[in-house]
Structures are given as C-alpha cells and as structure tokens.
Amino acid sequence: MMNVQRTPVHVNSDLNWMHHNWELRELLAPQRRRGVRGAAYWVAYRMVMAVLGPYLDKLQEYLGVNVRAVDAVSRRVDEDRAAELSVIEAVRSDVIDFAFHVDERANG
C-alpha cells in the first residue's frame, strides 16, 4: 500500500502566520501605558489613525480577502492531492490484480 505522508498545505506555517497577523489595527495599537508617555503614545496613535484610517481599512479588507483566497486554494490543493492519491492507489491495486491474473494464466 502506498503510504505517502505529506503535511496538508492548509496547515502550513506561513498560512498560520497570515491568519494570526492580518489584523492591522490590533498590530498597530500602542501598548497600554500610564502617565504622560502613555498619553502621548495614545494621542499620536489617534492622530495617525485619523489620517491613515481609511487607507488601513481598505488594506485590512484586501488582506482579509487574500487570506481567505489563499486558504480556499490551499484546501482545494489538499483535496486534489487526496483524490490523486486515491486514484493512484486504485490503479496500483488494478495493476497488481492484473499481474496476478496474467501469472495465473501463464502458469496454469
């Protein structure tokens, strides 16, 4: 029996990274700090987001679509690979049966 173990594409470490790092606002948000420095970081963040917010929203949407598309393609690749291995196993079984039948006819 053919036993080829391959890691499915949809559990690839790069895809996993994409799933965990596509949220831009969460990635860009400043850490919570107290005092004047914390307030300054928060004000700067709010000012930058006021200017770049619409652009980042579009970029966020684009990244989300890309992540979903790559995920769908990777699952399709995995399905096709499983179907291909199934067909290969069926052909292999048929060839073995044929060889057995030819051997019986040749010997008997």
RATAPE-V747096 format. One record per helix or strand. SS is the DSSP state (@ for helix, = for strand). FROM is the first residue (numbers start at 1). TO is the last residue. If there is no record, write none. Layout:
((SS;FROM;TO) (SS;FROM;TO))
//
This chain:
((@;9;11) (@;13;21) (@;24;28) (@;35;107))
//
